[in-house]
Amino acid sequence: MATPRLSGLVLMLMTLATQAAGLPPPAYQLAAQSANIPSTVLFAIALQESGIRVRGRLLPWPWTLNIAGSPYRFATRQAACQALLQALAQHDAKRIDVGLGQTNWGYQEQRFSSPCEALDPYRNLAVTAALLSEHHAVTGDWVLAAGRYHRPAGGAPAVRYRAGFSQQLERLLISFDEVTPP
């Protein structure tokens, strides 16, 4: 069994390799396929939510937390898990976002068996993809679904988020040489 640090490095290397090959990484393709959404949409959300520059490239980082508006990135899943548990003891759960998709713990905890499960990259992507699919079912549009994913209540924060997401998605569609998702 791989250590959490090794798993993260493997995920990052796979991301780099598949980006070079012109595809979203396999984990994104799998989660997207299971939720019947375009993998580029899921990958754009992860870049928007947990992206970090590594060697000049923007990559999603699996052990990212946002606690009461402040972002934190951790080297290992274990370190992120410890910080998450401490944050939950000190803050309202609705002020804590977790993992690749920055899933809000307070609103989505029922989708995970434990707080630290939300840091599992594959589980986090599956939940993110499911939420996007649910929002797309309401809006019929991936950009609007992304805005609702970030802020279901809408308003200026959702508008700003949609603009950033649209830029990420456009960049990905060009780099992956794809057509606009349905």
matplotlib code that plots the C-alpha trace (Angstrom):
import matplotlib.pyplot as plt

x = [0.0, 1.4, 1.9, -0.2, 2.8, 3.7, 0.1, 0.0, 3.2, 2.0, -1.3, 0.7, 3.0, 0.1, -1.5, 1.6, 1.9, -1.7, -1.7, 1.2, -0.8, -3.8, -6.2, -7.5, -5.8, -7.4, -8.8, -10.8, -11.9, -13.2, -15.1, -16.5, -17.6, -19.3, -21.3, -21.9, -20.1, -17.2, -13.8, -12.6, -15.4, -14.3, -10.6, -11.4, -13.2, -10.3, -7.8, -10.1, -10.6, -7.2, -4.8, -1.2, 1.7, 4.3, 7.2, 5.2, 2.1, -1.1, -2.0, -4.8, -3.5, -5.4, -4.5, -5.9, -8.2, -9.9, -10.7, -12.8, -11.6, -7.9, -6.3, -3.9, -1.9, -0.3, 2.5, 0.7, -2.9, -2.1, -1.1, -4.2, -6.4, -4.9, -5.5, -9.0, -10.0, -8.5, -10.4, -13.7, -13.2, -12.6, -14.8, -18.3, -18.2, -19.8, -16.6, -14.4, -13.7, -11.8, -9.7, -9.3, -12.9, -12.9, -16.1, -17.8, -17.8, -20.7, -23.1, -21.7, -20.5, -23.3, -21.5, -18.4, -17.9, -15.5, -13.9, -10.6, -12.3, -13.0, -9.2, -9.1, -8.6, -10.8, -13.7, -13.4, -13.5, -16.5, -18.5, -17.4, -18.6, -21.9, -22.5, -21.7, -24.0, -26.8, -26.3, -26.2, -29.5, -31.0, -29.2, -28.5, -25.3, -21.8, -20.7, -23.9, -23.5, -20.0, -21.3, -23.9, -21.2, -19.2, -22.2, -25.7, -27.2, -25.7, -24.9, -21.6, -19.4, -21.0, -20.5, -16.8, -16.4, -18.1, -15.7, -12.6, -14.0, -14.8, -11.2, -9.9, -12.3, -11.5, -7.7, -8.2, -10.4, -7.8, -4.9, -6.8, -8.0, -11.6, -14.9, -17.1, -18.8, -22.5]
y = [0.0, 3.4, 6.1, 9.2, 11.3, 8.8, 8.7, 12.5, 12.5, 9.8, 11.7, 14.9, 13.1, 11.4, 14.9, 16.2, 13.2, 13.2, 17.0, 16.5, 13.8, 16.1, 14.5, 15.2, 12.7, 9.2, 9.9, 12.9, 10.8, 8.0, 10.3, 12.3, 9.2, 7.8, 11.0, 11.5, 14.8, 16.0, 15.3, 18.7, 20.3, 18.3, 19.1, 22.8, 22.9, 21.2, 23.7, 26.6, 25.2, 23.7, 24.7, 25.4, 26.4, 23.6, 24.2, 26.8, 24.7, 25.0, 21.6, 20.6, 19.8, 17.0, 18.1, 21.6, 23.1, 26.4, 27.3, 30.4, 31.9, 31.1, 28.5, 25.9, 23.3, 20.3, 18.0, 14.9, 13.6, 12.8, 16.4, 17.7, 15.3, 16.5, 20.1, 19.3, 17.7, 20.6, 23.1, 21.3, 21.6, 25.3, 26.5, 26.2, 23.2, 25.4, 27.5, 24.5, 23.3, 20.1, 18.5, 18.7, 20.1, 22.1, 20.3, 22.2, 20.0, 21.6, 21.1, 17.9, 15.8, 13.2, 12.2, 11.0, 8.4, 10.7, 14.1, 12.6, 10.6, 13.9, 14.2, 11.0, 12.3, 9.7, 10.1, 13.9, 13.9, 11.5, 13.8, 16.9, 15.2, 14.2, 17.8, 19.2, 16.7, 17.7, 21.4, 20.8, 18.9, 22.1, 24.6, 22.7, 24.6, 23.7, 27.3, 28.0, 24.6, 25.6, 28.8, 26.9, 24.4, 27.3, 29.3, 27.8, 31.1, 32.8, 36.5, 38.3, 35.5, 33.0, 35.5, 35.9, 32.1, 31.5, 33.9, 32.1, 28.7, 29.7, 30.8, 27.5, 25.5, 27.4, 26.9, 23.2, 22.7, 24.4, 22.5, 19.2, 20.1, 19.3, 20.8, 22.6, 20.2, 19.6]
z = [0.0, -0.9, 1.7, 1.6, 0.5, -2.2, -3.4, -3.7, -5.7, -8.0, -8.5, -9.3, -11.7, -13.4, -13.8, -15.4, -17.8, -18.8, -19.3, -21.7, -23.5, -23.9, -21.4, -17.9, -15.5, -15.2, -11.7, -13.2, -16.2, -14.0, -11.6, -14.4, -16.3, -13.2, -12.8, -16.5, -16.7, -19.0, -17.4, -18.5, -16.4, -13.3, -13.9, -14.4, -11.0, -9.3, -10.8, -9.8, -6.2, -5.2, -7.9, -7.0, -9.3, -9.6, -11.9, -13.8, -14.2, -12.4, -10.7, -8.3, -4.8, -3.0, 0.6, 0.5, 3.1, 3.3, 6.9, 7.5, 4.2, 4.6, 2.2, 3.5, 1.6, 3.3, 2.2, 3.3, 3.7, 7.3, 8.0, 6.3, 8.2, 11.6, 10.6, 9.4, 12.7, 14.6, 12.4, 12.9, 16.7, 16.4, 13.5, 12.1, 9.7, 7.1, 7.0, 6.0, 2.5, 1.9, -0.9, -4.6, -5.1, -1.9, -0.8, 1.9, 5.0, 6.7, 3.8, 2.4, 5.4, 4.8, 1.5, 3.4, 6.2, 8.1, 7.8, 6.7, 3.9, 2.2, 1.7, -0.3, -3.8, -5.5, -3.1, -3.1, -6.9, -6.9, -4.6, -6.6, -9.8, -8.3, -7.1, -10.5, -12.1, -9.7, -10.5, -14.2, -14.0, -12.6, -14.9, -18.1, -18.4, -17.1, -16.4, -14.4, -12.7, -11.6, -10.2, -8.2, -7.1, -5.6, -4.2, -4.6, -3.4, -6.4, -6.3, -7.0, -5.6, -8.1, -11.0, -10.2, -9.8, -13.1, -14.8, -13.3, -14.1, -17.7, -18.2, -16.7, -18.9, -22.1, -21.4, -20.9, -23.9, -26.1, -24.5, -24.7, -28.3, -27.4, -28.3, -25.8, -23.5, -23.8]

ax = plt.figure().add_subplot(projection="3d")
ax.plot(x, y, z, "-o")
ax.set_aspect("equal")
plt.show()
